[in-house]
Amino acid sequence: MAAPMTLEQYMALQGPAPTAHIPYGTAASQYVELFRPTGSGVFPVVVLVHGGCWQTEFGGIKQFRNMAGALMAEGIAVWNVEYRRVDEPGGGYPGTYEDMISALEALTANAKSHQLDTARIVAVGHSAGGHMVQWSAARARIPSSSPLYRPNPLPLIHVISLGGINDLRAWTDLCGFPVVKLTGTPSPARPNVFADTNPSEMLPTGGRTVLITGELDRQVPSDVAFRFAARAKTAGDAAEVIVLPGASHFDEAAATSPSWPITLSRIKSALGI
C-alpha cells in the first residue's frame, strides 16, 4: 500500500488543460473550466468543486485538473468550478454561495452548445467543496426570505462528498477563521444563519449522498461523514459512507491515488455508466 498523500503532494497535482474557460461573473475567481471528451455527445457531467479551506493559499481548481482529466478520459464531461473564497473580495457569505449558484446556472445555459446531458449529473466536492456540493443539492430547502433563495434550482440528485465539511455548526474556528464568515450574522429577517448555509440542517434533499472518507483523514475525520449519513437517513434521504483504506484527506481527491478506482466506480455508478 502506498504512503498516504501529503498536502505537498496534493499541491503538486497536475492535469490537462481545460477544453474551455467559461466566466460566470466579472471577478477573477468567477469561472468554470470545462473538460469535454472528444467526439459527439451528449455527455454525462461531473460538477467538480475543489476544497482548500475556502482560502486561496491551498490551491484548488488547478489541482482538480488531475481528477478532471481522468474523468474526461472515461468519456465524462467535467464542470470544474472556481469560486470566491473567504480571503477574496466578495467571498464568504453570501458571495461564495452565490458563485456556486451562478456556476450551476452557467452549466444549464451552456449545456446545449457543449453537448452536456443535464439529466445525468453527479456533483463531486472535496473538503470545503464537499460542503459546497452538499449545500447545492439542498438548495430547494432554502427559505424564500434568504438572499440565497432562487426558484427552481438545478436538481442534484447524486452527490459524492470527499472528506466533506458538512456541518458548520460543529466548528467554531473553520480552517483558522471564524465560521461566521460562511454563515453571516443573525438578523431579525434571518435569525437562523444555518438554515441556508449548513447541509446538515437542510435535509431532506430527496437525493443520494455518498460520503467518501480516508481512513487516515486528520483534517475531516470519518466520524463527520458517519454523523451526516445518520442524520440524512433519519430525514428520509439515501446516504452511504465509504472508508478508503490507508488514505489521507488528500488521497480522496487525487486520480493518481490508489484509492481512485473506488471513487471512480461510485461516480460512474451514479451516472449510470
Backbone hydrogen bonds, N-H to C=O, Kabsch-Sander energy under -0.5 kcal/mol:
donor,donor_aa,acceptor,acceptor_aa,energy
10,Y,6,T,-2.3
11,M,7,L,-2.8
12,A,8,E,-1.0
13,L,10,Y,-1.8
19,T,34,L,-2.4
20,A,34,L,-1.6
22,I,20,A,-0.5
22,I,32,V,-2.9
24,Y,30,Q,-1.9
25,G,30,Q,-1.1
30,Q,27,A,-1.7
31,Y,29,S,-1.3
32,V,22,I,-2.2
33,E,80,N,-2.8
34,L,20,A,-2.7
34,L,32,V,-0.5
35,F,33,E,-0.5
35,F,78,V,-2.4
36,R,34,L,-0.6
43,F,115,Q,-2.7
45,V,120,R,-2.7
46,V,77,A,-2.5
47,V,45,V,-0.5
47,V,122,V,-1.9
48,L,46,V,-0.8
48,L,79,W,-2.0
49,V,124,V,-2.5
50,H,81,V,-0.7
55,Q,52,G,-2.0
58,F,55,Q,-1.1
59,G,56,T,-1.4
64,F,60,G,-1.9
65,R,62,K,-1.2
66,N,63,Q,-1.5
68,A,64,F,-2.6
69,G,65,R,-2.7
70,A,66,N,-1.3
71,L,67,M,-2.2
72,M,68,A,-2.6
73,A,69,G,-1.8
74,E,70,A,-0.5
74,E,71,L,-1.1
75,G,72,M,-1.8
76,I,71,L,-1.9
77,A,44,P,-2.5
78,V,35,F,-2.4
79,W,46,V,-2.8
80,N,33,E,-2.9
80,N,78,V,-0.8
81,V,48,L,-2.8
81,V,79,W,-0.7
82,E,31,Y,-2.2
86,V,54,W,-1.9
87,D,54,W,-0.6
88,E,85,R,-2.1
91,G,88,E,-2.4
92,G,84,R,-0.5
93,Y,181,K,-2.3
96,T,92,G,-3.0
97,Y,92,G,-0.6
98,E,94,P,-2.5
99,D,95,G,-2.1
100,M,96,T,-1.5
101,I,97,Y,-2.2
102,S,98,E,-2.5
103,A,99,D,-2.6
104,L,100,M,-1.9
105,E,101,I,-2.2
106,A,102,S,-2.3
107,L,103,A,-1.3
108,T,104,L,-1.9
109,A,105,E,-2.2
110,N,106,A,-1.9
111,A,107,L,-1.1
114,H,110,N,-1.5
115,Q,111,A,-0.5
115,Q,112,K,-1.0
116,L,111,A,-2.6
117,D,43,F,-3.3
118,T,116,L,-1.0
120,R,117,D,-1.6
122,V,45,V,-1.9
123,A,158,H,-2.4
124,V,47,V,-3.3
124,V,122,V,-0.5
125,G,160,I,-2.0
126,H,49,V,-1.9
127,S,162,L,-2.5
129,G,126,H,-2.8
131,H,127,S,-1.6
132,M,128,A,-1.8
133,V,129,G,-2.3
134,Q,130,G,-2.3
135,W,131,H,-2.6
136,S,132,M,-2.1
137,A,133,V,-2.0
138,A,134,Q,-0.7
138,A,135,W,-0.9
139,R,136,S,-1.2
141,R,138,A,-2.4
142,I,139,R,-1.8
146,S,143,P,-2.0
149,Y,146,S,-1.6
157,I,155,P,-0.5
158,H,121,I,-0.5
159,V,157,I,-0.5
159,V,208,R,-2.3
160,I,123,A,-3.0
161,S,159,V,-0.5
161,S,210,V,-2.5
162,L,125,G,-3.3
162,L,160,I,-0.6
163,G,161,S,-0.9
163,G,212,I,-2.4
165,I,127,S,-1.8
166,N,164,G,-1.0
170,A,167,D,-1.4
171,W,168,L,-1.5
174,L,172,T,-0.5
174,L,177,F,-3.3
175,C,173,D,-0.7
177,F,174,L,-1.6
179,V,172,T,-1.7
181,K,178,P,-2.1
182,L,179,V,-2.0
183,T,179,V,-1.2
184,G,180,V,-2.8
187,S,190,R,-1.2
190,R,187,S,-0.7
193,V,191,P,-0.8
195,A,192,N,-1.2
197,T,194,F,-0.8
198,N,194,F,-2.0
200,S,166,N,-1.4
201,E,198,N,-2.1
202,M,199,P,-1.6
208,R,157,I,-3.3
209,T,238,A,-2.2
210,V,159,V,-2.8
211,L,209,T,-0.6
211,L,240,E,-3.4
212,I,161,S,-2.3
212,I,210,V,-0.7
213,T,211,L,-0.5
213,T,242,I,-2.7
215,E,244,L,-2.6
216,L,247,A,-3.1
217,D,214,G,-1.7
218,R,216,L,-0.5
224,V,221,P,-2.0
225,A,221,P,-0.5
225,A,222,S,-0.5
226,F,222,S,-2.0
227,R,223,D,-2.3
228,F,224,V,-1.7
229,A,225,A,-2.6
230,A,226,F,-2.1
231,R,227,R,-2.0
232,A,228,F,-2.9
233,K,229,A,-2.5
234,T,230,A,-2.0
235,A,231,R,-1.6
236,G,232,A,-0.6
236,G,233,K,-1.0
237,D,232,A,-2.6
238,A,207,G,-1.7
240,E,209,T,-2.1
242,I,211,L,-2.7
244,L,213,T,-3.0
244,L,242,I,-0.5
247,A,244,L,-1.6
252,E,248,S,-1.0
253,A,250,F,-1.2
254,A,251,D,-1.5
257,S,254,A,-1.2
260,W,257,S,-1.7
262,I,259,S,-1.2
263,T,259,S,-1.4
264,L,260,W,-3.3
265,S,261,P,-1.9
266,R,262,I,-1.4
267,I,263,T,-2.1
268,K,264,L,-2.7
269,S,265,S,-2.1
270,A,266,R,-2.1
271,L,267,I,-1.5
272,G,269,S,-1.1
273,I,268,K,-3.1
